Amino acid sequence: MLNPKIGLPILYFRLLNRNYPLGLWKRYAKLFQGVFTSSSILALSFDCDTDQDIDVVWDVHSRLMDMNILPIYAVPGDLLKRGEKVYTRIFETGAEFINHGGREHTYFDKELNRHVSCFFYDQQTLDILKEDIVLGHNTLQSVLGVTPTGFRTPHFGTFQRNEHLTFLYQTLREMGYVFSSSTVPLKGYQYGPIYKKSGIIEIPVTGTFTEPMNILDTWAFFEAPDRQKIASEYRNECNQIGKFASTNPILLNIYGDPSHIYNEPLFFESMKDLMQTMRNCNFSQLIEAVE
């Protein structure tokens, strides 16, 4: 049931993205309905990549719990140790934590006065990558006492080549992992919202409604210094997805960073609206529903 079908040419998806985005969403819904029998599902995760996230994450988590949303957390090991107190508190509410590598993969640039990405997986040797995955795994065990079964690649958008994913899935399989959420929206339109590849279940992130190949993330709409989108557009994208999902059941797998949205009312309004037509699940619950 979870094995991917033979994919159509990427050009086909690009043409739909440009000329008929609704066609991609209809295909996505059809693939969802081939796996799930339920109504639409919201899986909301946070990549907590900076110390700023530590400062605001409990407030964000609490507000979302009031909406019956329990987010999933991907925290690099270095930051999990620094934020041990707050992340332990969040873990105790029942939140799922997945491995997000061990090393910090941003740094604060004083000249730019903001965090900048670093430690891209596609620029490292395979030995360094495996070491980082193991480090993230061990840190989750030592800090939270949990043995993770899921992984998200840091800066995963740059780590999408076949050889990248082949290495990732082989490494995760050897470590006893069950799933990953490390691929871009294209994979969801090719193979479905949840599929099995090389012994690992992959759960691709979801795109925007108007440009389905583009990731619906908080960076693009709320934080990027050169962003061409604004917060109201994020709400509009979510509203359109919610309307579509009310009659076409889908999995909406979206993520962001708490520091991007802790003071953005439109984000929380968007989540409240989505919950009118969706139910919230974490990744492990999704897998239990289809296995």
Secondary structure, DSSP 8 states (H G I E B T S, - for coil): --S------HHHHHHHHHH-HHHHHHHHHHHHHTT--SS-EEEEEEE--SHHHHHHHHHHHHHHHTTT---EEEE-HHHHHHTHHHHHHHHTTT-EEEE--SS--EEEETTTTEEEE---GGGS-HHHHHHHHHHHHHHHHHHH-----EE--TTGGG--SHHHHHHHHHHHHHTT--EE----HHHHHHH-SSEEETTEEE----B-SSSTTSB-BHIIIII-TT-S--HHHHHHHHHHHHHHHHHS--EEEEEE-HHHHTT-HHHHHHHHHHTTT-EE--HHHHHHHH-
